[in-house]
Amino acid sequence: MTTPRELAAELGYTSESRPGKVVRDYLRAKYPGHADYERWELDEAQAEDVRANVPRAS
């Protein structure tokens, strides 16, 4: 399982005030039924989707 924080760091988002926020924002748009208070733990398919659709930090 992978977390939004880990994926954000992998994509170069290392100076966010809330680590993983860019990934969580994408996930909330993609999976609107996920409750806000639930922890995101992504399987490999979901992690690959994030890698393919969230741009790398510049």
Contacts in CASP RR format, 6 or more apart in sequence:
PFRMAT RR
TARGET T0000
AUTHOR 0000-0000-0000
METHOD contacts of the structure
MODEL  1
MTTPRELAAELGYTSESRPGKVVRDYLRAKYPGHADYERWELDEAQAEDV
RANVPRAS
1 41 0 8 1.000
1 42 0 8 1.000
1 43 0 8 1.000
2 41 0 8 1.000
2 42 0 8 1.000
2 43 0 8 1.000
2 44 0 8 1.000
2 46 0 8 1.000
2 47 0 8 1.000
3 20 0 8 1.000
3 39 0 8 1.000
3 40 0 8 1.000
3 41 0 8 1.000
3 42 0 8 1.000
4 20 0 8 1.000
4 21 0 8 1.000
4 23 0 8 1.000
4 24 0 8 1.000
4 27 0 8 1.000
4 40 0 8 1.000
4 42 0 8 1.000
4 50 0 8 1.000
5 19 0 8 1.000
5 20 0 8 1.000
5 23 0 8 1.000
7 20 0 8 1.000
7 23 0 8 1.000
7 42 0 8 1.000
7 47 0 8 1.000
7 50 0 8 1.000
7 51 0 8 1.000
7 54 0 8 1.000
8 14 0 8 1.000
8 16 0 8 1.000
8 19 0 8 1.000
8 20 0 8 1.000
8 21 0 8 1.000
8 22 0 8 1.000
8 23 0 8 1.000
9 19 0 8 1.000
9 20 0 8 1.000
10 51 0 8 1.000
11 22 0 8 1.000
11 23 0 8 1.000
11 50 0 8 1.000
11 51 0 8 1.000
11 54 0 8 1.000
11 55 0 8 1.000
11 56 0 8 1.000
11 57 0 8 1.000
12 56 0 8 1.000
12 57 0 8 1.000
13 19 0 8 1.000
13 20 0 8 1.000
13 22 0 8 1.000
13 23 0 8 1.000
13 57 0 8 1.000
14 57 0 8 1.000
16 22 0 8 1.000
22 54 0 8 1.000
23 40 0 8 1.000
23 50 0 8 1.000
23 54 0 8 1.000
24 40 0 8 1.000
26 50 0 8 1.000
26 53 0 8 1.000
26 54 0 8 1.000
27 34 0 8 1.000
27 40 0 8 1.000
27 42 0 8 1.000
27 46 0 8 1.000
27 50 0 8 1.000
28 34 0 8 1.000
28 36 0 8 1.000
30 49 0 8 1.000
30 53 0 8 1.000
34 40 0 8 1.000
42 50 0 8 1.000
END
